[in-house]
Amino acid sequence: MKKFFLTTVVFSVLVIIVCQENSITDLISTESINKSQTTASNITTGFIPLEGLLVLPGGFQSYFTIEGQINYSHELVQLDAATLAPQFYIALNLSVRAALTDESQNKFTILSESNDEISISIWEDEIFLLEKFFPIQGRDDGMVLRCTFHVTTIGVGLDEMWLELPDVILVDN
């Protein structure tokens, strides 16, 4: 009798616990989903911080401090939905706002924007490497901030950044 009573109690407790879980026949609430959220799911926005020390290219070991960010908008766009093998591209907008400060506390600004369309396959884990040059305002030597980005179907990331001067061609007379 003791075993029967113990078995009944354990079985009852298990039934109560299991019955409190959500049933697979419960309806899913759709109140938080609307069309604007669904259509915007192909667009990712955010920012990439720019901070650290950059070496001035050339003979001397001079450093610049960079502070700022790159705001981005990344959109996966389908070209033709009617085809059997749909094609996609990424519409990528990069907007740079940063300040460079040299060792003498001279400040230079980087204000630049770029728009790119990148063909990419969504069926493979494809990574596209994008290289961009952002001009530095207030410089006479043409120095730019050079950045390499990796672009995938789900986002963008900064791989490297450095300062670069244009090549100077010397002609001997």
FISE-707078 format. One record per residue (C-alpha): residue number from 0; residue in one letter; chain; x, y, z. Coordinates in steps of 0.2 Angstrom, whole numbers, always signed. Layout:
<nodes>
<node resi="NUM" resn="A" chain="A" east="X" north="Y" up="Z"/>
...
</nodes>
This chain:
<nodes>
<node resi="0" resn="M" chain="A" east="+0" north="+0" up="+0"/>
<node resi="1" resn="K" chain="A" east="+14" north="+11" up="+4"/>
<node resi="2" resn="K" chain="A" east="+22" north="+9" up="-13"/>
<node resi="3" resn="F" chain="A" east="+5" north="+12" up="-22"/>
<node resi="4" resn="F" chain="A" east="+3" north="+28" up="-12"/>
<node resi="5" resn="L" chain="A" east="+21" north="+34" up="-16"/>
<node resi="6" resn="T" chain="A" east="+19" north="+30" up="-34"/>
<node resi="7" resn="T" chain="A" east="+2" north="+39" up="-35"/>
<node resi="8" resn="V" chain="A" east="+9" north="+55" up="-27"/>
<node resi="9" resn="V" chain="A" east="+25" north="+55" up="-38"/>
<node resi="10" resn="F" chain="A" east="+14" north="+53" up="-54"/>
<node resi="11" resn="S" chain="A" east="+2" north="+67" up="-48"/>
<node resi="12" resn="V" chain="A" east="+16" north="+79" up="-45"/>
<node resi="13" resn="L" chain="A" east="+23" north="+75" up="-63"/>
<node resi="14" resn="V" chain="A" east="+6" north="+77" up="-71"/>
<node resi="15" resn="I" chain="A" east="+5" north="+94" up="-62"/>
<node resi="16" resn="I" chain="A" east="+22" north="+100" up="-68"/>
<node resi="17" resn="V" chain="A" east="+20" north="+94" up="-86"/>
<node resi="18" resn="C" chain="A" east="+3" north="+102" up="-87"/>
<node resi="19" resn="Q" chain="A" east="+10" north="+119" up="-82"/>
<node resi="20" resn="E" chain="A" east="+21" north="+120" up="-97"/>
<node resi="21" resn="N" chain="A" east="+15" north="+128" up="-113"/>
<node resi="22" resn="S" chain="A" east="+6" north="+115" up="-124"/>
<node resi="23" resn="I" chain="A" east="+11" north="+114" up="-142"/>
<node resi="24" resn="T" chain="A" east="-7" north="+118" up="-146"/>
<node resi="25" resn="D" chain="A" east="-6" north="+135" up="-138"/>
<node resi="26" resn="L" chain="A" east="-8" north="+149" up="-150"/>
<node resi="27" resn="I" chain="A" east="+7" north="+160" up="-153"/>
<node resi="28" resn="S" chain="A" east="+4" north="+179" up="-150"/>
<node resi="29" resn="T" chain="A" east="+7" north="+189" up="-166"/>
<node resi="30" resn="E" chain="A" east="+5" north="+206" up="-157"/>
<node resi="31" resn="S" chain="A" east="+23" north="+211" up="-158"/>
<node resi="32" resn="I" chain="A" east="+25" north="+207" up="-176"/>
<node resi="33" resn="N" chain="A" east="+20" north="+220" up="-190"/>
<node resi="34" resn="K" chain="A" east="+25" north="+222" up="-208"/>
<node resi="35" resn="S" chain="A" east="+37" north="+237" up="-205"/>
<node resi="36" resn="Q" chain="A" east="+48" north="+225" up="-193"/>
<node resi="37" resn="T" chain="A" east="+47" north="+211" up="-206"/>
<node resi="38" resn="T" chain="A" east="+52" north="+222" up="-221"/>
<node resi="39" resn="A" chain="A" east="+66" north="+230" up="-210"/>
<node resi="40" resn="S" chain="A" east="+74" north="+214" up="-206"/>
<node resi="41" resn="N" chain="A" east="+85" north="+215" up="-221"/>
<node resi="42" resn="I" chain="A" east="+93" north="+231" up="-215"/>
<node resi="43" resn="T" chain="A" east="+106" north="+232" up="-201"/>
<node resi="44" resn="T" chain="A" east="+112" north="+248" up="-194"/>
<node resi="45" resn="G" chain="A" east="+125" north="+252" up="-182"/>
<node resi="46" resn="F" chain="A" east="+142" north="+259" up="-179"/>
<node resi="47" resn="I" chain="A" east="+161" north="+254" up="-178"/>
<node resi="48" resn="P" chain="A" east="+171" north="+264" up="-166"/>
<node resi="49" resn="L" chain="A" east="+188" north="+271" up="-172"/>
<node resi="50" resn="E" chain="A" east="+200" north="+273" up="-158"/>
<node resi="51" resn="G" chain="A" east="+219" north="+270" up="-155"/>
<node resi="52" resn="L" chain="A" east="+236" north="+276" up="-161"/>
<node resi="53" resn="L" chain="A" east="+240" north="+276" up="-180"/>
<node resi="54" resn="V" chain="A" east="+258" north="+278" up="-186"/>
<node resi="55" resn="L" chain="A" east="+262" north="+292" up="-199"/>
<node resi="56" resn="P" chain="A" east="+269" north="+284" up="-214"/>
<node resi="57" resn="G" chain="A" east="+286" north="+290" up="-219"/>
<node resi="58" resn="G" chain="A" east="+303" north="+291" up="-212"/>
<node resi="59" resn="F" chain="A" east="+299" north="+297" up="-194"/>
<node resi="60" resn="Q" chain="A" east="+290" north="+288" up="-181"/>
<node resi="61" resn="S" chain="A" east="+276" north="+300" up="-178"/>
<node resi="62" resn="Y" chain="A" east="+259" north="+295" up="-171"/>
<node resi="63" resn="F" chain="A" east="+241" north="+301" up="-173"/>
<node resi="64" resn="T" chain="A" east="+227" north="+297" up="-161"/>
<node resi="65" resn="I" chain="A" east="+211" north="+293" up="-169"/>
<node resi="66" resn="E" chain="A" east="+194" north="+295" up="-161"/>
<node resi="67" resn="G" chain="A" east="+177" north="+294" up="-169"/>
<node resi="68" resn="Q" chain="A" east="+166" north="+281" up="-177"/>
<node resi="69" resn="I" chain="A" east="+159" north="+274" up="-194"/>
<node resi="70" resn="N" chain="A" east="+140" north="+273" up="-195"/>
<node resi="71" resn="Y" chain="A" east="+134" north="+260" up="-207"/>
<node resi="72" resn="S" chain="A" east="+118" north="+254" up="-215"/>
<node resi="73" resn="H" chain="A" east="+119" north="+236" up="-222"/>
<node resi="74" resn="E" chain="A" east="+104" north="+230" up="-233"/>
<node resi="75" resn="L" chain="A" east="+102" north="+214" up="-241"/>
<node resi="76" resn="V" chain="A" east="+93" north="+217" up="-258"/>
<node resi="77" resn="Q" chain="A" east="+85" north="+203" up="-269"/>
<node resi="78" resn="L" chain="A" east="+87" north="+208" up="-287"/>
<node resi="79" resn="D" chain="A" east="+73" north="+197" up="-295"/>
<node resi="80" resn="A" chain="A" east="+62" north="+186" up="-284"/>
<node resi="81" resn="A" chain="A" east="+53" north="+177" up="-299"/>
<node resi="82" resn="T" chain="A" east="+69" north="+168" up="-305"/>
<node resi="83" resn="L" chain="A" east="+73" north="+150" up="-299"/>
<node resi="84" resn="A" chain="A" east="+90" north="+156" up="-293"/>
<node resi="85" resn="P" chain="A" east="+87" north="+173" up="-285"/>
<node resi="86" resn="Q" chain="A" east="+102" north="+185" up="-285"/>
<node resi="87" resn="F" chain="A" east="+106" north="+197" up="-271"/>
<node resi="88" resn="Y" chain="A" east="+117" north="+212" up="-268"/>
<node resi="89" resn="I" chain="A" east="+122" north="+222" up="-252"/>
<node resi="90" resn="A" chain="A" east="+118" north="+240" up="-252"/>
<node resi="91" resn="L" chain="A" east="+131" north="+247" up="-240"/>
<node resi="92" resn="N" chain="A" east="+132" north="+265" up="-233"/>
<node resi="93" resn="L" chain="A" east="+147" north="+270" up="-223"/>
<node resi="94" resn="S" chain="A" east="+148" north="+287" up="-215"/>
<node resi="95" resn="V" chain="A" east="+164" north="+292" up="-206"/>
<node resi="96" resn="R" chain="A" east="+166" north="+305" up="-192"/>
<node resi="97" resn="A" chain="A" east="+182" north="+305" up="-184"/>
<node resi="98" resn="A" chain="A" east="+196" north="+317" up="-177"/>
<node resi="99" resn="L" chain="A" east="+215" north="+314" up="-179"/>
<node resi="100" resn="T" chain="A" east="+227" north="+322" up="-167"/>
<node resi="101" resn="D" chain="A" east="+245" north="+322" up="-169"/>
<node resi="102" resn="E" chain="A" east="+259" north="+323" up="-156"/>
<node resi="103" resn="S" chain="A" east="+259" north="+342" up="-156"/>
<node resi="104" resn="Q" chain="A" east="+240" north="+342" up="-153"/>
<node resi="105" resn="N" chain="A" east="+235" north="+348" up="-171"/>
<node resi="106" resn="K" chain="A" east="+218" north="+341" up="-175"/>
<node resi="107" resn="F" chain="A" east="+212" north="+335" up="-192"/>
<node resi="108" resn="T" chain="A" east="+195" north="+329" up="-196"/>
<node resi="109" resn="I" chain="A" east="+188" north="+315" up="-207"/>
<node resi="110" resn="L" chain="A" east="+171" north="+317" up="-213"/>
<node resi="111" resn="S" chain="A" east="+166" north="+306" up="-227"/>
<node resi="112" resn="E" chain="A" east="+152" north="+295" up="-234"/>
<node resi="113" resn="S" chain="A" east="+152" north="+281" up="-246"/>
<node resi="114" resn="N" chain="A" east="+139" north="+270" up="-254"/>
<node resi="115" resn="D" chain="A" east="+143" north="+253" up="-262"/>
<node resi="116" resn="E" chain="A" east="+133" north="+239" up="-270"/>
<node resi="117" resn="I" chain="A" east="+142" north="+222" up="-267"/>
<node resi="118" resn="S" chain="A" east="+136" north="+206" up="-277"/>
<node resi="119" resn="I" chain="A" east="+136" north="+192" up="-265"/>
<node resi="120" resn="S" chain="A" east="+130" north="+174" up="-264"/>
<node resi="121" resn="I" chain="A" east="+118" north="+170" up="-250"/>
<node resi="122" resn="W" chain="A" east="+120" north="+151" up="-253"/>
<node resi="123" resn="E" chain="A" east="+138" north="+151" up="-247"/>
<node resi="124" resn="D" chain="A" east="+147" north="+158" up="-232"/>
<node resi="125" resn="E" chain="A" east="+155" north="+171" up="-244"/>
<node resi="126" resn="I" chain="A" east="+165" north="+185" up="-236"/>
<node resi="127" resn="F" chain="A" east="+169" north="+201" up="-247"/>
<node resi="128" resn="L" chain="A" east="+184" north="+211" up="-243"/>
<node resi="129" resn="L" chain="A" east="+181" north="+230" up="-246"/>
<node resi="130" resn="E" chain="A" east="+195" north="+243" up="-246"/>
<node resi="131" resn="K" chain="A" east="+190" north="+261" up="-243"/>
<node resi="132" resn="F" chain="A" east="+200" north="+277" up="-243"/>
<node resi="133" resn="F" chain="A" east="+194" north="+292" up="-232"/>
<node resi="134" resn="P" chain="A" east="+202" north="+309" up="-235"/>
<node resi="135" resn="I" chain="A" east="+209" north="+319" up="-221"/>
<node resi="136" resn="Q" chain="A" east="+203" north="+337" up="-221"/>
<node resi="137" resn="G" chain="A" east="+216" north="+350" up="-218"/>
<node resi="138" resn="R" chain="A" east="+231" north="+341" up="-224"/>
<node resi="139" resn="D" chain="A" east="+241" north="+347" up="-239"/>
<node resi="140" resn="D" chain="A" east="+250" north="+330" up="-242"/>
<node resi="141" resn="G" chain="A" east="+235" north="+320" up="-247"/>
<node resi="142" resn="M" chain="A" east="+235" north="+308" up="-232"/>
<node resi="143" resn="V" chain="A" east="+220" north="+297" up="-231"/>
<node resi="144" resn="L" chain="A" east="+213" north="+284" up="-218"/>
<node resi="145" resn="R" chain="A" east="+214" north="+267" up="-227"/>
<node resi="146" resn="C" chain="A" east="+202" north="+254" up="-220"/>
<node resi="147" resn="T" chain="A" east="+198" north="+236" up="-225"/>
<node resi="148" resn="F" chain="A" east="+181" north="+229" up="-221"/>
<node resi="149" resn="H" chain="A" east="+174" north="+211" up="-222"/>
<node resi="150" resn="V" chain="A" east="+156" north="+211" up="-228"/>
<node resi="151" resn="T" chain="A" east="+144" north="+196" up="-227"/>
<node resi="152" resn="T" chain="A" east="+126" north="+194" up="-229"/>
<node resi="153" resn="I" chain="A" east="+122" north="+198" up="-211"/>
<node resi="154" resn="G" chain="A" east="+134" north="+213" up="-207"/>
<node resi="155" resn="V" chain="A" east="+150" north="+222" up="-209"/>
<node resi="156" resn="G" chain="A" east="+166" north="+223" up="-199"/>
<node resi="157" resn="L" chain="A" east="+182" north="+233" up="-198"/>
<node resi="158" resn="D" chain="A" east="+198" north="+222" up="-201"/>
<node resi="159" resn="E" chain="A" east="+212" north="+235" up="-202"/>
<node resi="160" resn="M" chain="A" east="+215" north="+254" up="-203"/>
<node resi="161" resn="W" chain="A" east="+230" north="+264" up="-206"/>
<node resi="162" resn="L" chain="A" east="+236" north="+281" up="-213"/>
<node resi="163" resn="E" chain="A" east="+243" north="+282" up="-230"/>
<node resi="164" resn="L" chain="A" east="+251" north="+295" up="-241"/>
<node resi="165" resn="P" chain="A" east="+249" north="+295" up="-260"/>
<node resi="166" resn="D" chain="A" east="+265" north="+289" up="-269"/>
<node resi="167" resn="V" chain="A" east="+276" north="+303" up="-274"/>
<node resi="168" resn="I" chain="A" east="+284" north="+300" up="-292"/>
<node resi="169" resn="L" chain="A" east="+301" north="+308" up="-293"/>
<node resi="170" resn="V" chain="A" east="+308" north="+313" up="-310"/>
<node resi="171" resn="D" chain="A" east="+326" north="+316" up="-312"/>
<node resi="172" resn="N" chain="A" east="+330" north="+329" up="-326"/>
</nodes>
